[in-house]
Amino acid sequence: MNITELEKQALENYITNNYGDVPHHCVWSFALAEDGHNRIDKSKISGIVSSLAKKGLVLCDGEGNEATTQLTNEGQKLAYKLFHTKYDWMQEFKDKYLA
């Protein structure tokens, strides 16, 4: 599956934000821009999240400041594939949630 650099950055922000405990919890969609390893222009987040949802990588709920995003099982697998060498704790996540 092809993903853009901004989608990759948003996925990394998802797994490194301060609002969710592990990559299978919901996080505020705004956190994908403001919180995490990368800084993404807030005006681009809705398009990025929409694209990730169309690809089956995230689920979305709510609107505006109340919107949340959650990785699907496919999104969790892709996040692991992309970032497991960068973040040691991803191996524990894989063993616990993707086994």
N, C-alpha and C positions, 0 to 999 in steps of 0.2 A: 504494500500500500504506500502510495506517495503522500507525504505530508509536507507542508511548507515550513520554512524556518520559523515563522511566527506561530504556527500550530505546535511545533516542537517546543518553542519557548513557553507557550501556554501550558503544555503538558508538564514541563519541568516545574513551572510555577505551581501547578496543581499539587505535585508531590512534595514541594518544599515550602508550602505556605504555612502560616501559623494558625489557620482556622480549622484544619482537619487533622485528626490523629494519624491516620494511615490512608493510603491511596484509594480505599473503597468508601470513604465517607463523603458526604456532600460538603461543598465549600461554597461560600458566596462567590458568585461569578466575578464581582469586582476584584476579588483577591487574585485572580489570574493576571490582572494588570498591575496591581499595587503591591502585592506581597509575594515573595518567593525570590528565586535566584535572578530572574530577568525583570527588566522594566519594559512594559509594553504600553503604548499609547492607549488610554482608556477608550478612545473613540473607535478603536479597531477590535475590541474584545467581543462585541456582539457578533460581528462577522466571523471571527475566528472560532468562537464557540458554536455558531450555526454550522460552519463547515465541519468541525469535529463531530457534531451530532449527525450530520448527513452521512458521514463516514462510519457511523456506528461506534464511535469511540467515547462519547459522553452522552449522558442524559441530562436534560435541563428541566427546571421547574420554576414557576414564578415569573415575575416581570420586574424590570427596573432594578432598584436597589435591593429588592427582596429575591431576586433570581439566584438560584443555586445550580451548581454543576456537579455531576458525579461521573466518575469513570465507569464505563461498562466493563465487562470481563475482557473484551477485546482491547479496550483502552488501557486496562491494567497490564495486560500482557505486553502491549506496545511500550508502555512507560518502563516496564522492567527491561525490555530488550534495549531501549535507548539509553537508559541511565544506570543499569546495575553495576557498571564498572566505576561510575562516578560517585555513587552513594552506597557505602557498605551495607547499610540497613536494608537495602532492597532485597538482599538474599534472604533475610529473615521474613520479609513480606512475601516473597515467592514461596518459601517453605510453608508458611502459615495459610496463605490465601489462594495461591495459584497451583497448589499441589493436586 
